[in-house]
């Protein structure tokens, strides 16, 4: 199976929009939301690979619910080679001071940001808006489930500044067969009837991370080399408690 993400429309649009915003450096806050399995992490991995390390320094936080304000500032201090002071406020001030003179733009990516503690969210906002003498040198990307939008909307001063708000909804019907042929041999995909394809797409809701294990199971259970009976697919879907 192909480990490279399939470039479906939603994925490409969101990736291009975020990359353009990062390169322009005019937005302090960016937002990416999507359901589990739609490719958020794959998009971040791809985006990271495109960054110019001479222009950008990346701080990526994958387990946001465990990230407290003090830990967040200490990680940034370590990344920027700033000594940690005796108290949290002193370390935060050192980080802020260093960022004003930093030639690279700091990118802070919070994955699963819907679980980010309020204190850490407030600390990130304070860092972004600390430079009164000019534009911020930090871009914060919030990544999470769709309900993250509602949470950020509850902070109007921040929400108004999030101009780039991308959402990945998944595959559309006409992308489904090319998606399968990206991950499985074309001869194997041809074994699926139109009814079988429709069943898999509808029950997978266009979510790549949900569709792939279902299709793998169908191919594993299908004996012979002929067309796969849709009734076998229905059995698989029932076993997944999706039918």
C-alpha positions, 0 to 999 in steps of 0.5 A: 500500500502506498504510504504517500498521502493521496492529494485529494482536493480538500487536502491540497486546498488546505495545504496550499492556503496554510503554506501561502500564509506561512510564507507571507508571514502576515498572519499571527494565527492560523487554523486547521480543523478536520475529523479524525482520519482526514489527514491533518497529521499527514498535511503537517508532515508534508508542510514541515518538509517544505519549510526553509530552515533558514527562514523558519524555526518550528516548535511542534506540540503533538499532545496539547492537553498535557502542555501547561503554560510553564512547560510550553515556555520552557520548551520554547526557551530550550529551542531558542537557546534561552536560559530558563530563569528562576521563575516562569514570568522571568523565563517568559520575558527572556523568550519574548525579548529574544524573539524580537531580535530573532531573524527566523520566524517562529512557527508554533504548531499545536496539534489536538489544540481543542484540548489545549489548557486555557493557561497555555492558550493564554500564554501563546496569545501573550507571546504573539502579541508581546511585540509592541514595537512592530509586527509579531515574529510568531505564527501559531497554527491551531490544529484540531477537531471541528469543535476547536472553531467554537472554542476559539470563537469564544475568544473574540480578540483572537478569533477576529485575527484568524483570517486563514481558517481551513477545514478538511472534510474528506474525499468527494465521490469522484475521487474515491476510485483514484484514491483506492488506486493510489493505495492498491493495485488497479487490478485489485480495485477493479474487483469492486462493483459500482455498488460495492464502491458506493457502499464503501464510500458511504459508510466511510464518509469520505474519511481516508483513515476510516476507508483504508482499513475497511477496504483492506479487510474486504480484500483480505476476506475476498477469495478468488480473483473475480468481482467482489459480491457487495454482500461480502462488503455488507458483512464486513461493514456490519463487523465494523458496526458501521452498517 
